[in-house]
Amino acid sequence: SFVPYLLDPNLVSPSHNHKYHYLSGKSMLDIGAGTGAGTLYAASRGASSVVATDFSEKMLRVLRNRVDALRYHNVETKNENGLCLPLSWTNNFDIAYSNFGVIYFPKVKEGLLEMVRCTKQGGKVCFSGWGSKEETHAFSVFPKAIKRCGLYRTWYVAQSVARKDLLESAGMSLPPSRKQNRSGRKHRGTTCLAPNYFCPAKRIASSQSYLHSMMAEAGLDNIHVTMVTNVLQLDSAESYWDRFVLASPNLKRFVESCLSPEEVVHLKDAVCEIVMEESSGHCAEDGVTLKASAYIAIGTKRLV
């Protein structure tokens, strides 16, 4: 998990001496919380309150079930668009963070500015972003499989529809030339997709210099951007399909709603083939491994 680096105690709460509950007394805002890796970690580290937001109600239902199972009473879930968070949240949280969420917003800088707005003066703003394709083999598998199977057009339309819905809900819009599908074709199931890693927008190209510049422009000081590399261990190539496709509400809906049974079989075979290709030289008797690198950006909101 990259969350411990995202909420590094030496950077987000350096004055706290408790090793495990170093977020004690902190109010936390999790943007693009998804199924809750960042939310659950913050709750387990003693945060006084965690507000977990996501554009997808289905994601939040999964998160809510996880919270209830663990009996955390300091977590609240909110179905919100990260590009237009409630005005009442201005200067309201000690720490605003996003675990691979804001980097997939159609307007990343606007999403970061919303995080800064909701953070108290002197508070921390933190987010993580995946490295380049060369640095992050684990997350290039599905897009490569889509292209290899000739399904890019179907995938592109699904992304475009979800992107348009997200921007319109925030009172924004796409440029006129991109508002309509030129082919005029209708794709079943595309409107049910919600934004996450794959949808609706391509992620920004993370690098230390780019993220540092973006945070400075957003009005943050004491900026730290570091690269972290983890190794993802899988039992088999097939387990990638179960973990990253069927376990993702959006990808599962895309596979079930937008593809024929034959296309699903073809796509799964391509995913397994690419996993083996990407793990070349890193195969073991107990499974396969894929490299995943990320950049962690942490800054402090200026005192006015």
C-alpha positions in Angstrom: 0.0 0.0 0.0 1.1 3.6 -0.7 -1.1 5.1 1.9 1.5 5.1 4.7 3.7 7.2 2.5 0.8 9.5 1.6 0.1 10.1 5.3 3.7 10.1 6.4 3.7 10.9 10.1 7.0 12.8 9.8 5.4 15.2 7.3 1.7 15.4 8.1 1.9 15.3 11.9 5.6 15.8 13.0 4.7 17.0 16.5 2.9 13.9 17.5 4.8 11.2 19.4 2.4 8.3 19.2 3.6 5.7 16.7 0.2 4.3 15.7 -2.3 7.0 16.6 -0.3 10.0 15.2 -3.5 11.4 13.6 -5.2 11.8 16.9 -7.2 15.0 17.0 -7.0 15.5 13.2 -10.0 16.2 11.0 -9.4 14.4 7.6 -10.9 14.9 4.2 -10.4 12.0 1.7 -11.1 13.0 -1.9 -11.9 10.3 -4.4 -12.0 7.8 -1.6 -13.1 4.9 -3.7 -13.4 1.7 -1.6 -11.5 3.4 1.2 -7.9 2.4 1.5 -7.0 5.9 2.6 -10.1 6.4 4.7 -9.6 3.2 6.7 -5.9 3.9 7.3 -6.6 7.4 8.6 -9.4 6.0 10.9 -7.0 3.3 12.2 -4.4 6.0 13.0 -6.6 7.8 15.4 -8.1 10.6 13.3 -10.9 12.4 15.2 -13.0 12.4 12.1 -12.7 11.3 8.4 -15.0 12.6 5.7 -14.7 10.3 2.7 -16.0 11.6 -0.6 -16.5 10.1 -4.0 -18.4 10.8 -7.1 -19.6 7.1 -7.2 -22.3 6.1 -4.9 -21.5 2.4 -5.5 -17.9 2.9 -4.4 -19.1 4.6 -1.2 -21.5 1.7 -0.5 -18.5 -0.6 -0.6 -16.6 1.7 1.7 -19.5 2.1 4.1 -19.8 -1.7 4.4 -16.0 -1.9 5.2 -16.3 0.9 7.8 -19.3 -0.9 9.5 -17.5 -4.2 9.5 -14.5 -2.6 11.3 -16.9 -0.6 13.6 -15.2 2.7 13.0 -17.4 5.5 14.4 -15.2 8.4 13.2 -15.9 8.0 9.5 -18.6 9.8 7.4 -19.2 9.1 3.7 -20.4 11.8 1.3 -21.4 11.5 -2.4 -19.6 14.7 -3.7 -18.0 15.9 -6.9 -14.3 16.8 -6.1 -14.5 19.7 -8.5 -17.2 21.5 -6.5 -17.1 20.6 -2.9 -19.5 22.3 -0.4 -18.7 25.9 0.4 -19.2 25.2 4.1 -16.1 23.0 4.0 -13.8 26.0 3.4 -10.8 26.1 5.9 -12.5 23.1 7.7 -10.0 20.2 7.7 -6.6 19.7 9.2 -5.6 17.3 6.3 -7.0 16.9 2.9 -5.7 14.0 0.9 -6.4 11.9 -2.2 -5.0 8.4 -2.7 -4.8 8.1 -6.5 -8.1 10.1 -6.9 -7.6 13.7 -7.9 -5.0 12.7 -10.5 -7.8 11.3 -12.6 -10.1 14.3 -12.4 -10.8 15.8 -15.9 -9.5 19.1 -14.4 -6.7 18.1 -11.9 -5.6 21.6 -11.0 -9.1 22.6 -10.1 -9.5 19.5 -8.0 -6.3 20.3 -6.1 -7.5 23.9 -5.6 -10.7 22.5 -4.0 -8.6 20.4 -1.6 -6.6 23.5 -0.7 -9.7 25.5 -0.1 -11.1 22.9 2.3 -7.9 22.7 4.3 -7.2 24.9 7.3 -4.4 27.5 7.1 -1.3 25.6 8.1 -2.9 22.3 7.3 -1.6 19.6 5.0 -2.6 18.7 1.5 -1.5 15.3 0.2 -2.0 13.3 -3.0 -0.5 10.4 -4.8 0.0 9.9 -8.6 1.2 6.9 -10.5 4.5 7.0 -12.3 5.0 6.7 -16.0 4.0 3.5 -17.9 7.6 2.4 -17.8 7.6 2.9 -14.0 4.2 1.3 -13.3 3.7 -2.0 -15.2 0.8 -3.1 -13.0 -1.5 -0.4 -14.3 -0.7 -0.5 -18.0 -2.1 -4.0 -18.4 -5.8 -3.3 -18.9 -5.3 -0.4 -21.4 -2.9 -2.5 -23.4 -5.4 -5.4 -23.4 -8.2 -3.0 -24.6 -6.1 -1.9 -27.6 -4.9 -5.5 -28.4 -8.5 -6.7 -28.6 -9.6 -3.8 -30.8 -12.0 -2.5 -28.1 -10.5 1.0 -27.8 -13.4 2.7 -29.5 -15.9 1.2 -27.1 -13.7 2.1 -24.2 -13.2 5.6 -25.5 -16.9 6.3 -25.8 -17.5 4.9 -22.3 -14.9 7.3 -20.9 -16.2 10.3 -22.9 -19.8 9.8 -21.7 -18.6 9.5 -18.0 -16.3 12.5 -18.4 -19.1 14.7 -19.8 -21.4 13.7 -17.0 -18.8 14.5 -14.4 -18.0 17.9 -15.8 -21.7 18.9 -16.2 -22.4 17.9 -12.6 -19.7 20.4 -11.6 -21.2 23.2 -13.9 -18.4 22.8 -16.4 -18.4 21.5 -20.0 -16.2 20.0 -22.6 -15.0 22.1 -25.6 -17.7 22.2 -28.3 -15.7 20.0 -30.7 -15.6 17.2 -28.1 -19.1 17.2 -26.8 -20.5 14.7 -29.3 -19.6 11.2 -30.5 -18.9 11.9 -34.2 -19.9 8.4 -35.2 -23.3 8.9 -33.8 -23.2 5.3 -32.5 -24.9 4.4 -29.3 -23.1 2.1 -26.9 -25.1 0.3 -24.3 -24.1 0.6 -20.7 -21.8 3.6 -21.1 -23.8 6.0 -18.9 -23.4 3.7 -15.8 -19.6 4.3 -15.5 -18.4 6.6 -12.8 -14.9 8.2 -12.6 -12.0 6.2 -11.1 -8.5 5.2 -12.3 -9.6 4.2 -15.8 -12.6 6.5 -16.2 -13.4 9.1 -17.3 -10.0 10.8 -17.9 -6.4 9.8 -18.6 -4.2 10.4 -15.6 -1.7 13.2 -15.5 1.9 12.4 -16.2 3.4 12.4 -12.7 6.9 13.6 -12.1 8.6 15.3 -9.2 9.0 18.6 -11.0 5.5 18.7 -12.4 3.8 17.9 -9.1 6.0 20.3 -7.2 5.1 23.1 -9.6 1.4 22.3 -9.5 1.3 22.4 -5.7 3.2 25.7 -5.6 0.7 27.2 -8.0 -2.1 26.0 -5.7 -0.6 28.1 -2.9 1.2 25.4 -0.9 4.5 25.7 0.9 7.0 23.2 2.4 6.4 20.9 -0.6 7.8 17.4 -0.6 7.5 15.2 -3.6 9.0 11.7 -3.4 8.9 8.6 -5.5 8.0 5.2 -4.0 8.2 1.8 -5.7 6.3 -1.3 -4.6 6.1 -4.7 -6.0 2.7 -6.2 -6.6 2.6 -10.0 -6.0 -0.1 -12.0 -7.8 -0.9 -15.7 -7.4 -1.2 -16.0 -11.1 -1.9 -14.0 -14.3 -5.6 -14.9 -14.0 -5.7 -13.3 -10.5 -5.0 -9.9 -12.1 -8.4 -10.2 -13.8 -10.1 -10.9 -10.5 -8.3 -8.2 -8.5 -8.2 -5.3 -11.0 -11.2 -6.0 -13.3 -13.9 -7.9 -11.5 -13.2 -6.2 -8.1 -13.5 -2.7 -9.7 -17.1 -1.6 -9.9 -16.5 0.5 -13.0 -14.5 -2.0 -14.9 -16.9 -4.8 -13.9 -19.8 -2.7 -15.3 -17.9 -1.9 -18.5 -17.1 -5.6 -19.1 -20.7 -6.7 -18.3 -22.6 -3.9 -20.0 -20.5 -2.9 -23.0 -19.0 -6.1 -24.2 -20.3 -9.3 -25.7 -19.5 -12.7 -24.0 -17.0 -13.4 -26.8 -15.3 -10.0 -26.3 -15.0 -10.6 -22.5 -13.3 -13.9 -23.1 -10.9 -12.4 -25.6 -10.2 -9.5 -23.3 -9.5 -11.7 -20.3 -7.1 -13.8 -22.4 -5.3 -10.6 -23.5 -5.0 -9.4 -19.9 -3.4 -12.7 -18.8 -1.0 -12.6 -21.8 0.1 -9.1 -21.0 0.5 -9.8 -17.3 3.0 -12.5 -18.2 4.8 -10.2 -20.6 5.1 -7.4 -18.1 6.3 -9.7 -15.4 9.0 -11.2 -17.7 12.1 -11.9 -15.6 10.1 -11.6 -12.4 8.1 -14.9 -12.4 8.3 -17.2 -9.5 6.8 -20.6 -8.7 4.3 -19.0 -6.3 3.1 -16.4 -8.8 4.0 -13.3 -10.8 5.1 -9.8 -9.8 4.6 -6.4 -11.3 6.3 -3.2 -10.5 4.2 -0.2 -9.4 5.8 3.2 -8.8 4.1 6.3 -7.5 4.9 9.9 -6.6 3.7 11.2 -3.2 3.2 15.0 -3.0 2.7 16.7 0.4 2.4 20.5 1.1 1.3 23.0 3.7 -1.4 25.6 3.2 -0.1 29.1 3.6 -1.0 31.2 6.6 -2.8 34.4 5.5 
